[in-house]
Amino acid sequence: MFQLLKVEWMKVKNYRTFWVLSILYLISVFGAIYIAHQIWSLAPKNNEMSKTVMGALFDFPDIWHMVSYISSFLMFMLGLLIIISFTNEYSYKTHRQNIIDGWSRKEFILVKIALTIVVALVATVAVFITALLFGLYENPASFTFEKIEYVFYFFIQAVSYCSAALLFSLLFKRAGITIGVFFLYTLILENMLAAFLNHYTDNFGRYLPLETTDNLIRIPFGKAIINQFLASYNTPALLTMTAVYLALYYFISFRKFQSDDL
């Protein structure tokens, strides 16, 4: 597997678009948190209502939750990285060359799954460092690892989005179509379907593929007020459903690539 990952690295390291988007993502994470911090610092905090709504979002331990929540809105960029990486294989027929060179189809997909995990891990490290820096800047005396689980939830969410992007890439193969369908589903269709199911069922929409991970990181501010209007959720159930969906993504990906005409 290590040798296969080295080959994958050789493909990616000279792919300029991949690195430009990666750097843009890292800048976006830091930039989004910086803007949020600036807005938060200007908000009045000298009355009980402000304290109830805003809280100490950029102090530990809430900073772990806050940064994970804001960064979760950039998941589509991680999906885009996976899509351009995988569909590039079809554009230049490198997937076919890998098979000719002796890779099994299973090994090829395993390497791509490993890439999704690496991308998710790097994004999580960026979130961790960003939260740490802003938390220490705001109030170093409050440092604690309490609520660090939200960074882990971010990792799970990133793996889920990247794995879904991998599956979409396998199904549609062309970058333009895959990006369009991925954005349409993640940003519009699933949200509409979730709203419909939540309205007409007992909030079943929360268990849709990407909604499961979205609900792991709930809105961190105004919890005393907003959470009165949000459905309660069971974190172990959400994690279990996420594991089920990941297994389905990988199973379908393996079967699809095994049956594809290269």
Sequence and secondary structure as in RCSB ss.txt:
>XXXX:A:sequence
MFQLLKVEWMKVKNYRTFWVLSILYLISVFGAIYIAHQIWSLAPKNNEMSKTVMGALFDFPDIWHMVSYISSFLM
FMLGLLIIISFTNEYSYKTHRQNIIDGWSRKEFILVKIALTIVVALVATVAVFITALLFGLYENPASFTFEKIEY
VFYFFIQAVSYCSAALLFSLLFKRAGITIGVFFLYTLILENMLAAFLNHYTDNFGRYLPLETTDNLIRIPFGKAI
INQFLASYNTPALLTMTAVYLALYYFISFRKFQSDDL
>XXXX:A:secstr
 HHHHHHHHHHHHT HHHHHHHHHHHHHHHHHHHHHHHHHHHS  SSHHHHHHH STTSTTHHHHHHHHHHGGGH
HHHHHHHHHHHHHHHHHTHHHHHHHTT  HHHHHHHHHHHHHHHHHHHHHHHHHHHHHHHHHH GGG   TTTHH
HHHHHHHHHHHHHHHHHHHHHH SHHHHHHHHHHIIIIIHHHHHHHHHHHTTSGGGGSTTHHHHTTS   SSHHH
HTTTS    HHHHHHHHHHHHHHHHHHHHHHHHHS  
